[in-house]
Amino acid sequence: MFSTRDARKNLESVQERSSEVSERVGDALQSAASHSCAYLKNNPWAGVGLGAALGLLVGVLISKK
C-alpha cells in the first residue's frame, strides 16, 4: 500500500515534471508565434488568405446544424 510520504513524493515528482513540460511548451509556442508574426509581416497576403479560409470554415461549421 501507499503511505502518505510516498503519495507526497509522487505528487511532487508529477508537479515538477508538469512544470518542466509546461515551460518547454510555452517556449515552443512563443517561438512559433514569433516566427509566424515575422512571416506575416513579410507576406501580408498570406495572412489575408488564411483569415478568409478560416472565416469560410467557421461559416460552414456554423451553418451545419
Biopython code that builds the backbone (N, CA, C, O; Angstrom):
import numpy as np
from Bio.PDB.StructureBuilder import StructureBuilder

atoms = [
    (1, "MET", "N", (0.838, -1.183, 0.000)),
    (1, "MET", "CA", (0.000, 0.000, 0.000)),
    (1, "MET", "C", (0.881, 1.243, 0.000)),
    (1, "MET", "O", (2.063, 1.195, 0.341)),
    (2, "PHE", "N", (0.285, 2.328, -0.382)),
    (2, "PHE", "CA", (0.993, 3.601, -0.407)),
    (2, "PHE", "C", (0.866, 4.307, 0.925)),
    (2, "PHE", "O", (-0.193, 4.300, 1.553)),
    (3, "SER", "N", (1.940, 4.905, 1.340)),
    (3, "SER", "CA", (1.882, 5.725, 2.551)),
    (3, "SER", "C", (1.719, 7.183, 2.133)),
    (3, "SER", "O", (1.827, 7.521, 0.955)),
    (4, "THR", "N", (1.461, 8.019, 3.096)),
    (4, "THR", "CA", (1.313, 9.446, 2.827)),
    (4, "THR", "C", (2.613, 10.014, 2.280)),
    (4, "THR", "O", (2.597, 10.882, 1.408)),
    (5, "ARG", "N", (3.724, 9.533, 2.782)),
    (5, "ARG", "CA", (5.023, 10.012, 2.327)),
    (5, "ARG", "C", (5.241, 9.661, 0.851)),
    (5, "ARG", "O", (5.717, 10.490, 0.076)),
    (6, "ASP", "N", (4.895, 8.439, 0.471)),
    (6, "ASP", "CA", (5.026, 8.030, -0.936)),
    (6, "ASP", "C", (4.122, 8.864, -1.836)),
    (6, "ASP", "O", (4.522, 9.269, -2.927)),
    (7, "ALA", "N", (2.911, 9.115, -1.375)),
    (7, "ALA", "CA", (1.967, 9.906, -2.167)),
    (7, "ALA", "C", (2.493, 11.322, -2.367)),
    (7, "ALA", "O", (2.385, 11.877, -3.461)),
    (8, "ARG", "N", (3.060, 11.907, -1.320)),
    (8, "ARG", "CA", (3.608, 13.260, -1.445)),
    (8, "ARG", "C", (4.818, 13.298, -2.380)),
    (8, "ARG", "O", (4.975, 14.237, -3.159)),
    (9, "LYS", "N", (5.669, 12.274, -2.301)),
    (9, "LYS", "CA", (6.816, 12.201, -3.210)),
    (9, "LYS", "C", (6.348, 12.123, -4.657)),
    (9, "LYS", "O", (6.869, 12.816, -5.531)),
    (10, "ASN", "N", (5.352, 11.266, -4.897)),
    (10, "ASN", "CA", (4.820, 11.123, -6.257)),
    (10, "ASN", "C", (4.192, 12.426, -6.734)),
    (10, "ASN", "O", (4.371, 12.818, -7.887)),
    (11, "LEU", "N", (3.461, 13.094, -5.857)),
    (11, "LEU", "CA", (2.820, 14.353, -6.216)),
    (11, "LEU", "C", (3.866, 15.412, -6.547)),
    (11, "LEU", "O", (3.722, 16.133, -7.535)),
    (12, "GLU", "N", (4.906, 15.515, -5.741)),
    (12, "GLU", "CA", (5.972, 16.485, -6.014)),
    (12, "GLU", "C", (6.676, 16.175, -7.321)),
    (12, "GLU", "O", (7.025, 17.085, -8.074)),
    (13, "SER", "N", (6.885, 14.901, -7.592)),
    (13, "SER", "CA", (7.528, 14.500, -8.843)),
    (13, "SER", "C", (6.673, 14.886, -10.049)),
    (13, "SER", "O", (7.180, 15.405, -11.043)),
    (14, "VAL", "N", (5.388, 14.628, -9.947)),
    (14, "VAL", "CA", (4.479, 14.963, -11.047)),
    (14, "VAL", "C", (4.411, 16.475, -11.231)),
    (14, "VAL", "O", (4.397, 16.953, -12.365)),
    (15, "GLN", "N", (4.367, 17.229, -10.154)),
    (15, "GLN", "CA", (4.322, 18.685, -10.257)),
    (15, "GLN", "C", (5.591, 19.229, -10.906)),
    (15, "GLN", "O", (5.533, 20.146, -11.725)),
    (16, "GLU", "N", (6.726, 18.667, -10.539)),
    (16, "GLU", "CA", (7.993, 19.114, -11.116)),
    (16, "GLU", "C", (8.043, 18.818, -12.610)),
    (16, "GLU", "O", (8.440, 19.673, -13.402)),
    (17, "ARG", "N", (7.639, 17.604, -12.996)),
    (17, "ARG", "CA", (7.651, 17.243, -14.421)),
    (17, "ARG", "C", (6.657, 18.088, -15.206)),
    (17, "ARG", "O", (6.960, 18.517, -16.320)),
    (18, "SER", "N", (5.476, 18.333, -14.646)),
    (18, "SER", "CA", (4.490, 19.130, -15.369)),
    (18, "SER", "C", (4.959, 20.569, -15.509)),
    (18, "SER", "O", (4.674, 21.216, -16.516)),
    (19, "SER", "N", (5.665, 21.069, -14.527)),
    (19, "SER", "CA", (6.216, 22.417, -14.617)),
    (19, "SER", "C", (7.254, 22.501, -15.731)),
    (19, "SER", "O", (7.270, 23.465, -16.495)),
    (20, "GLU", "N", (8.117, 21.496, -15.824)),
    (20, "GLU", "CA", (9.132, 21.471, -16.881)),
    (20, "GLU", "C", (8.491, 21.382, -18.258)),
    (20, "GLU", "O", (8.898, 22.074, -19.191)),
    (21, "VAL", "N", (7.494, 20.530, -18.375)),
    (21, "VAL", "CA", (6.819, 20.358, -19.666)),
    (21, "VAL", "C", (6.102, 21.639, -20.062)),
    (21, "VAL", "O", (6.175, 22.056, -21.218)),
    (22, "SER", "N", (5.417, 22.262, -19.126)),
    (22, "SER", "CA", (4.695, 23.488, -19.459)),
    (22, "SER", "C", (5.656, 24.605, -19.844)),
    (22, "SER", "O", (5.332, 25.438, -20.691)),
    (23, "GLU", "N", (6.829, 24.628, -19.233)),
    (23, "GLU", "CA", (7.831, 25.628, -19.594)),
    (23, "GLU", "C", (8.330, 25.396, -21.021)),
    (23, "GLU", "O", (8.484, 26.345, -21.790)),
    (24, "ARG", "N", (8.582, 24.128, -21.374)),
    (24, "ARG", "CA", (9.036, 23.822, -22.741)),
    (24, "ARG", "C", (7.958, 24.139, -23.770)),
    (24, "ARG", "O", (8.250, 24.676, -24.838)),
    (25, "VAL", "N", (6.716, 23.807, -23.445)),
    (25, "VAL", "CA", (5.614, 24.084, -24.370)),
    (25, "VAL", "C", (5.443, 25.590, -24.544)),
    (25, "VAL", "O", (5.225, 26.075, -25.654)),
    (26, "GLY", "N", (5.544, 26.318, -23.447)),
    (26, "GLY", "CA", (5.443, 27.781, -23.526)),
    (26, "GLY", "C", (6.529, 28.379, -24.388)),
    (26, "GLY", "O", (6.262, 29.278, -25.186)),
    (27, "ASP", "N", (7.755, 27.895, -24.239)),
    (27, "ASP", "CA", (8.859, 28.381, -25.072)),
    (27, "ASP", "C", (8.618, 28.063, -26.544)),
    (27, "ASP", "O", (8.870, 28.899, -27.411)),
    (28, "ALA", "N", (8.133, 26.863, -26.824)),
    (28, "ALA", "CA", (7.866, 26.479, -28.216)),
    (28, "ALA", "C", (6.749, 27.330, -28.820)),
    (28, "ALA", "O", (6.835, 27.736, -29.979)),
    (29, "LEU", "N", (5.704, 27.598, -28.039)),
    (29, "LEU", "CA", (4.606, 28.431, -28.540)),
    (29, "LEU", "C", (5.066, 29.863, -28.775)),
    (29, "LEU", "O", (4.675, 30.490, -29.759)),
    (30, "GLN", "N", (5.886, 30.374, -27.884)),
    (30, "GLN", "CA", (6.397, 31.724, -28.064)),
    (30, "GLN", "C", (7.259, 31.815, -29.319)),
    (30, "GLN", "O", (7.179, 32.794, -30.061)),
    (31, "SER", "N", (8.074, 30.809, -29.552)),
    (31, "SER", "CA", (8.906, 30.782, -30.748)),
    (31, "SER", "C", (8.048, 30.697, -32.013)),
    (31, "SER", "O", (8.309, 31.391, -32.997)),
    (32, "ALA", "N", (7.032, 29.849, -31.979)),
    (32, "ALA", "CA", (6.142, 29.703, -33.140)),
    (32, "ALA", "C", (5.395, 31.009, -33.413)),
    (32, "ALA", "O", (5.235, 31.405, -34.568)),
    (33, "ALA", "N", (4.944, 31.670, -32.364)),
    (33, "ALA", "CA", (4.241, 32.940, -32.540)),
    (33, "ALA", "C", (5.161, 33.998, -33.131)),
    (33, "ALA", "O", (4.749, 34.778, -33.989)),
    (34, "SER", "N", (6.392, 34.024, -32.677)),
    (34, "SER", "CA", (7.361, 34.982, -33.197)),
    (34, "SER", "C", (7.649, 34.727, -34.676)),
    (34, "SER", "O", (7.703, 35.665, -35.471)),
    (35, "HIS", "N", (7.833, 33.459, -35.040)),
    (35, "HIS", "CA", (8.116, 33.111, -36.437)),
    (35, "HIS", "C", (6.913, 33.420, -37.328)),
    (35, "HIS", "O", (7.075, 33.941, -38.431)),
    (36, "SER", "N", (5.714, 33.102, -36.855)),
    (36, "SER", "CA", (4.534, 33.351, -37.684)),
    (36, "SER", "C", (4.288, 34.850, -37.837)),
    (36, "SER", "O", (3.843, 35.298, -38.893)),
    (37, "CYS", "N", (4.573, 35.624, -36.798)),
    (37, "CYS", "CA", (4.422, 37.077, -36.891)),
    (37, "CYS", "C", (5.392, 37.648, -37.926)),
    (37, "CYS", "O", (5.015, 38.494, -38.736)),
    (38, "ALA", "N", (6.623, 37.190, -37.896)),
    (38, "ALA", "CA", (7.620, 37.653, -38.867)),
    (38, "ALA", "C", (7.222, 37.243, -40.283)),
    (38, "ALA", "O", (7.377, 38.020, -41.225)),
    (39, "TYR", "N", (6.707, 36.017, -40.432)),
    (39, "TYR", "CA", (6.290, 35.551, -41.761)),
    (39, "TYR", "C", (5.148, 36.410, -42.297)),
    (39, "TYR", "O", (5.146, 36.787, -43.469)),
    (40, "LEU", "N", (4.176, 36.718, -41.434)),
    (40, "LEU", "CA", (3.037, 37.505, -41.892)),
    (40, "LEU", "C", (3.415, 38.952, -42.176)),
    (40, "LEU", "O", (2.777, 39.601, -43.004)),
    (41, "LYS", "N", (4.426, 39.464, -41.515)),
    (41, "LYS", "CA", (4.896, 40.815, -41.830)),
    (41, "LYS", "C", (5.544, 40.840, -43.211)),
    (41, "LYS", "O", (5.431, 41.826, -43.939)),
    (42, "ASN", "N", (6.220, 39.757, -43.567)),
    (42, "ASN", "CA", (6.864, 39.688, -44.873)),
    (42, "ASN", "C", (5.897, 39.281, -45.980)),
    (42, "ASN", "O", (6.129, 39.609, -47.144)),
    (43, "ASN", "N", (4.817, 38.573, -45.646)),
    (43, "ASN", "CA", (3.843, 38.078, -46.626)),
    (43, "ASN", "C", (2.420, 38.398, -46.150)),
    (43, "ASN", "O", (1.707, 37.504, -45.694)),
    (44, "PRO", "N", (2.005, 39.662, -46.253)),
    (44, "PRO", "CA", (0.689, 40.031, -45.712)),
    (44, "PRO", "C", (-0.478, 39.354, -46.437)),
    (44, "PRO", "O", (-1.520, 39.117, -45.827)),
    (45, "TRP", "N", (-0.324, 39.044, -47.707)),
    (45, "TRP", "CA", (-1.425, 38.408, -48.428)),
    (45, "TRP", "C", (-1.655, 36.979, -47.954)),
    (45, "TRP", "O", (-2.765, 36.460, -48.072)),
    (46, "ALA", "N", (-0.639, 36.353, -47.432)),
    (46, "ALA", "CA", (-0.823, 35.022, -46.840)),
    (46, "ALA", "C", (-1.740, 35.128, -45.629)),
    (46, "ALA", "O", (-2.572, 34.249, -45.404)),
    (47, "GLY", "N", (-1.599, 36.185, -44.856)),
    (47, "GLY", "CA", (-2.479, 36.408, -43.706)),
    (47, "GLY", "C", (-3.912, 36.663, -44.130)),
    (47, "GLY", "O", (-4.849, 36.191, -43.487)),
    (48, "VAL", "N", (-4.083, 37.408, -45.207)),
    (48, "VAL", "CA", (-5.433, 37.664, -45.723)),
    (48, "VAL", "C", (-6.069, 36.355, -46.186)),
    (48, "VAL", "O", (-7.236, 36.090, -45.898)),
    (49, "GLY", "N", (-5.306, 35.551, -46.895)),
    (49, "GLY", "CA", (-5.824, 34.265, -47.375)),
    (49, "GLY", "C", (-6.157, 33.325, -46.227)),
    (49, "GLY", "O", (-7.177, 32.636, -46.250)),
    (50, "LEU", "N", (-5.294, 33.304, -45.229)),
    (50, "LEU", "CA", (-5.550, 32.454, -44.061)),
    (50, "LEU", "C", (-6.800, 32.912, -43.324)),
    (50, "LEU", "O", (-7.619, 32.088, -42.916)),
    (51, "GLY", "N", (-6.950, 34.204, -43.152)),
    (51, "GLY", "CA", (-8.145, 34.733, -42.497)),
    (51, "GLY", "C", (-9.408, 34.403, -43.272)),
    (51, "GLY", "O", (-10.433, 34.066, -42.679)),
    (52, "ALA", "N", (-9.341, 34.497, -44.594)),
    (52, "ALA", "CA", (-10.502, 34.171, -45.425)),
    (52, "ALA", "C", (-10.842, 32.684, -45.331)),
    (52, "ALA", "O", (-12.012, 32.314, -45.232)),
    (53, "ALA", "N", (-9.828, 31.846, -45.361)),
    (53, "ALA", "CA", (-10.062, 30.405, -45.266)),
    (53, "ALA", "C", (-10.654, 30.033, -43.916)),
    (53, "ALA", "O", (-11.576, 29.219, -43.854)),
    (54, "LEU", "N", (-10.143, 30.611, -42.836)),
    (54, "LEU", "CA", (-10.695, 30.325, -41.516)),
    (54, "LEU", "C", (-12.123, 30.839, -41.391)),
    (54, "LEU", "O", (-12.972, 30.180, -40.791)),
    (55, "GLY", "N", (-12.392, 32.015, -41.956)),
    (55, "GLY", "CA", (-13.754, 32.555, -41.945)),
    (55, "GLY", "C", (-14.715, 31.657, -42.693)),
    (55, "GLY", "O", (-15.839, 31.432, -42.242)),
    (56, "LEU", "N", (-14.285, 31.143, -43.829)),
    (56, "LEU", "CA", (-15.123, 30.233, -44.610)),
    (56, "LEU", "C", (-15.384, 28.946, -43.835)),
    (56, "LEU", "O", (-16.511, 28.452, -43.805)),
    (57, "LEU", "N", (-14.354, 28.411, -43.217)),
    (57, "LEU", "CA", (-14.501, 27.192, -42.437)),
    (57, "LEU", "C", (-15.467, 27.385, -41.271)),
    (57, "LEU", "O", (-16.343, 26.551, -41.039)),
    (58, "VAL", "N", (-15.307, 28.474, -40.548)),
    (58, "VAL", "CA", (-16.209, 28.748, -39.416)),
    (58, "VAL", "C", (-17.630, 28.941, -39.920)),
    (58, "VAL", "O", (-18.579, 28.469, -39.293)),
    (59, "GLY", "N", (-17.786, 29.623, -41.034)),
    (59, "GLY", "CA", (-19.121, 29.822, -41.612)),
    (59, "GLY", "C", (-19.782, 28.504, -41.986)),
    (59, "GLY", "O", (-20.969, 28.305, -41.726)),
    (60, "VAL", "N", (-19.033, 27.620, -42.585)),
    (60, "VAL", "CA", (-19.573, 26.310, -42.968)),
    (60, "VAL", "C", (-19.961, 25.500, -41.725)),
    (60, "VAL", "O", (-21.014, 24.863, -41.693)),
    (61, "LEU", "N", (-19.109, 25.532, -40.721)),
    (61, "LEU", "CA", (-19.394, 24.772, -39.486)),
    (61, "LEU", "C", (-20.603, 25.335, -38.751)),
    (61, "LEU", "O", (-21.384, 24.580, -38.171)),
    (62, "ILE", "N", (-20.763, 26.653, -38.770)),
    (62, "ILE", "CA", (-21.910, 27.255, -38.084)),
    (62, "ILE", "C", (-23.200, 26.957, -38.831)),
    (62, "ILE", "O", (-24.239, 26.735, -38.210)),
    (63, "SER", "N", (-23.141, 26.949, -40.158)),
    (63, "SER", "CA", (-24.356, 26.747, -40.933)),
    (63, "SER", "C", (-24.847, 25.309, -40.900)),
    (63, "SER", "O", (-26.015, 25.065, -41.204)),
    (64, "LYS", "N", (-24.008, 24.354, -40.546)),
    (64, "LYS", "CA", (-24.407, 22.940, -40.475)),
    (64, "LYS", "C", (-24.998, 22.660, -39.100)),
    (64, "LYS", "O", (-24.269, 22.424, -38.137)),
    (65, "LYS", "N", (-26.298, 22.687, -39.021)),
    (65, "LYS", "CA", (-26.935, 22.431, -37.719)),
    (65, "LYS", "C", (-27.675, 21.146, -37.743)),
    (65, "LYS", "O", (-28.275, 20.761, -36.740)),
]
sb = StructureBuilder()
sb.init_structure("model")
sb.init_model(0)
sb.init_chain("A")
sb.init_seg("    ")
for serial, (resi, resn, name, xyz) in enumerate(atoms, 1):
    if name == "N":
        sb.init_residue(resn, " ", resi, " ")
    sb.init_atom(name, np.array(xyz, "f"), 0.0, 1.0, " ", f" {name:<3s}", serial, name[0])
structure = sb.get_structure()
